[in-house]
Amino acid sequence: MKKRNKIIIITIIVVFLLIVAGLIFQNKKEEIENKTENEIDIEDEKIINEIKNEINATGDTDIYQIEEEYDGRQILQVKPSIQFETALAGILKKGIPQENEVSNLVQEKPMQKGIWISENSRERFLTILKENDMHAYAINEQGYVYTTEEREEPKAKILNTAIHSDKLYIIDVSGTSYVRDEFSGEISEYPFEKMDPYQAVDSYESDNQIILQITTNTAGKLSNQEILKEILLNLEN
């Protein structure tokens, strides 16, 4: 009996030591990974500053990331997450946001998944759908698109999939985006519709969130069928 008790005690001690050893190993592993990540960040910062000096870019270093061209040349690009937040702040403000407004504005973003339409764009968006014989849709008080009748057409299937997806699609019909200038990092207006009246959509993405800036088609260069086609292509990707 005593021998059995000793075996049990020894087993408990061994298991305990293995658990402790495992925890120590995990902590050490995390320390090494964190150290490696920090070293990479420092190296990236050095490269970013070198490229900034070469091209006379004046934006804050932390808004950039390094991209590689087809020929191996390294270039700077404003981080997609930064551009997304800037564009979103412009939508929520309904105009160009100031630097000190962005972080507060993005806190007001819609939180549910699905398709959310900006306040000033809801009537126009429904018009685009109706002129494409898509009448089985409405927008609730929170700004989300929902179906009033199940339809099986290919266009309806794409829209329904987006409505019930795990992504958030933010749609704004204004023909203008507000983005960071690639050189100065300053927030500026990007009137993509005026620059190219044939461009239907300007998009920005961060994680599972996608902004679709839609043309107002003031110049009448596009049909609502062409505009919806581009919207659905972006919802499908």
GUKEVEX-906386 format. One record per residue: x, y, z of N, C-alpha, C in turn; residue in three letters. Coordinates in steps of 0.1 Angstrom, whole numbers, plus 5000, padded with zeros to 4 digits. Layout:
XYZXYZXYZala;...
! end
This chain:
500849885000500050005000500950135000met;501950125009502850235009503650264996lys;503950144990504650154977503750224966lys;502450184967501550244957501350394960arg;501350434973501250584976502450654971asn;503650594972504850664968504750684953lys;504250574945504250594931503250704927ile;502150714934501150814931501750954934ile;502450964945503151094948504151134938ile;504951034934506051064924505451104911ile;504351034907503651064895503151214895thr;502551254906501951384908503151494906ile;504251464913505351554912505951564898ile;506051454891506451454877505551534868val;504251514870503251584862503351734865val;503551774878503651914882504851974875phe;505951904876507251954870507151974855leu;506451874848506251894834505352014830leu;504352034838503552154836504352284838ile;505152284849505952404851506952424840val;507552314836508552324825507852374812ala;506652324809505952374798505652514798gly;505152574810504952714811506152794809leu;507252754815508552824813508952824798ile;508752714791509152704777508252804769phe;506952804772506052894765506353034766gln;506653074779507053214782508353254774asn;509353164774510553184767510353204752lys;509453114747509153124733508453254729lys;507553304738506853424735507853544736glu;508753534745509753644747510653654734glu;511053534729511853534717511153584705ile;509853544704508953594693508753744693glu;508553794705508353934707509554014704asn;510753954708512054024705512254024690lys;511953914683512153904669511254004662thr;509954014666509054114660509554254662glu;510054284674510554424676511754454668asn;512654354666513854374657513454404643glu;512354324638511854344625511254484623ile;510554534633509954664633511054774632asp;512054754640513154854640513854854626ile;514054734620514654734607513754794597glu;512454764597511554824588511554984589asp;511555024602511555174604512755234598glu;513955164599515155214593515055234578lys;514455124572514255124557513255224553ile;512155244560511155334557511755484557ile;512555504567513155644568514155664557asn;514855564553515755574542515055614529glu;513955534526513155564514512455704515ile;512055734527511455874528512355974524lys;513655964529514656064525514956074510asn;514855954504515155944490514056014482glu;512856004486511756054478511156184484ile;511756234495511356354502509856344507asn;509556224512508256204518508356264533ala;507256324537507256394550506256334560thr;505456224556504556164565505156104577gly;504356084588504956014599505355874595asp;506455824600506955694597505955584599thr;505255594610504355474614503155464605asp;502855554595501755534586502055454574ile;503355424572503855354560504155214562tyr;504055134551504555004551505454984538gln;506254884538507154864527506554764517ile;506454804504506054714494507154694484glu;507054574477508154544467507554544453glu;508254614444507854614430508254484423glu;507754464411508054344404509454324401tyr;510254434401511654434398512454424411asp;511854404423512554394436512754524443gly;512454634436512654764442511554784453arg;512054844465511154864476510555004475gln;509355014478508655144478507755154491ile;507355274493506455304505505055314501leu;504155264509502755274507502055304521gln;501155394521500355414533499655284537val;499755244549499055124554497555114550lys;497055004544495654994541494755024553pro;495154984565494355014577494255164580ser;495255234577495255384579494355454568ile;494555404556493655464545492155424548gln;491955304553490555264556489955354567phe;490655374578490155464589489955604584glu;490855654575490755794571489455804562thr;489255714553488155714544486855704552ala;486855614562485655594570485355724578leu;486355784584486155914591485456014582ala;485856024569485256114560483856084557gly;483555954556482155914554481255954566ile;481755924578480955954590480856104593leu;481856184589481856324591481056394579lys;480956324568480356384556481156494550lys;482456484552483456584547484856544551gly;485756634548487156604551487456604566ile;487956504572488156504586489556564590pro;489556624601490856684606491656564613gln;492956584613493756484619493356444633glu;492956534641492656504655491156454656asn;490456434645489056394646488956244642glu;489956194635489856054629489555954639val;490355944650490255834660488855844666ser;488355964669486955974675485855934666asn;486055974653485055944643484855794641leu;485955724640485855584636485255504648val;485255564660484555494671483055484668gln;482555574659481055574657480655484645glu;481655404640481355314629480255214632lys;479555164622478555054624479354934629pro;478754854638479354744645478954604640met;477654604634477154474629477854434616gln;477754314613478154264599477054284589lys;477454274576476454294566476754414557gly;475754474551475854594543475254714549ile;476154804552475654934559475755044548trp;474755124547474755234538474755374545ile;475655464541475755594548474455664547ser;474155754556472855824557472455894545glu;473355964538473056044527472955964514asn;473255834515473355744503472155644502ser;471355634511470355524512469355534501arg;468755644498467855664487468455634474glu;469655684472470355664459470655514457arg;471055444468471455304467470255224463phe;469055244470467855174466467455194452leu;467655324447467255354433468155264424thr;469355254427470255164418469755024418ile;469354974429468754834430467454824422leu;466554924424465254914418465354924403lys;466255004398466455024383467154894377glu;467554804386468054674381467054564385asn;465854604386464754504390465054434402asp;465654494412465854434425465054514436met;463754474436462854544445462654494459his;463254374461463054304474464054344485ala;464354464485465354514495464954644501tyr;465354664514465054784521466254814530ala;466154924537467254964546466555004559ile;467054934570466454964583466955094589asn;466455124601466755254608468255264611glu;468955154613470355154616471255164603gln;470555154592471355174579471755044572gly;471254934577471654804571470554754561tyr;471154704550470254644539469754514544val;468454484541467854354544466854324533tyr;466554194532465654144522464254144526thr;463354174518461954164521461254044514thr;462053984505461553864498462753784493glu;462753654495463853574490463753564474glu;464953594468464953584453466153494450arg;466153434438467153334434467953384422glu;467753504417468553554406470053564410glu;470953554401472453564404472753694412pro;472153804407472453934414472053934428lys;470853874430470253874444471053784453ala;471553674447472353574455473653644460lys;474253724452475553794456475253894467ile;474153964465473754064475473354004488leu;472653894487472153824500473353764507asn;474353704500475453654506476253754514thr;476353874508477053984515476254034527ala;474954034526474154074538474353984549ile;474553854547474653754557476053704560his;477053774554478453734556478953774569ser;480253734572480853774584481753904582asp;481453974571482154094568481254214569lys;481854334571481054454571481454534559leu;480354564550480554644538479954774541tyr;480754884539480255014541480155084528ile;478955124524478755184511478355334512ile;479055414504478755554504478755604490asp;477655664486477455714472477755864473val;479055904470479456044470480356084459ser;481055984453481956014443483256064447gly;483456074461484656134467485156044478thr;486456034479487055964491488056064498ser;488256044511489256124518490356024523tyr;491556054518492655964520493956034524val;494955954528496256014531497056024519arg;497656144517498556164506499856074508asp;500256014498501355914499502655974503glu;502856104500504156174504504056254517phe;503056334518502956414530502256354542ser;501456244539500656184550499456264554gly;499256384548498156464551496856414545glu;495756444552494356404547493956494536ile;493556434525493156524513491956454506ser;491256534498490156494491490556424478glu;489956304475490256234463488956224455tyr;488656314447487456314439487456224427pro;487456094430487755994419486756004408phe;485456044411484456064400484856174390glu;485356284396485656394387486956364379lys;487856284385489056254378488756144367met;487856054369487455954360485955924361asp;485155994352483655974353483255834350pro;484155754345483855614341484155514353tyr;484755574364485055484375483855474384gln;483355354386482155334394482355324409ala;483555264413483755224427485255254431val;485355314442486755324449486655254462asp;487555154464487455074476488655074486ser;488355054498489355044509489054934518tyr;490054854523489754734530490754724542glu;490154674553490954644565490254534573ser;491054424574490554294580489254254573asp;488154244580486854204574485954314572asn;486554434569485754554567486154614554gln;485154644546485354694532484554824530ile;485154924525484455054521484355054506ile;483155074501482855094487482355234485leu;483155324480482755454476482255454462gln;480955494460480255474447480155614441ile;480255614427480055734420478655784421thr;478455914420477055974419476655974405thr;477555954396477355954381476656084376asn;477256194382476656324378476856354363thr;477956304357478156324343477356234334ala;476756134340475856044332476655954323gly;477855924327478755834318478455684320lys;477755654331477555514334476055484336leu;475555374333474155334336474155274350ser;472955264356472855204369473155054368asn;472954994356473354854355474854834356gln;475554924350477054924350477554944365glu;476855044371477255074385477054954394ile;475854894393475554774401476454664399leu;476854644386477754534382479054554390lys;479554674391480854694398480654674413glu;479554724418479254704432479254554436ile;478554474428478454334430479754264429leu;480654304419481954244418482754264430leu;482654384436483354414449482754334461asn;481454314461480854234471481254084470leu;481454044458481753904456483153864459glu;484053964458485553934460485853924475asn;
! end
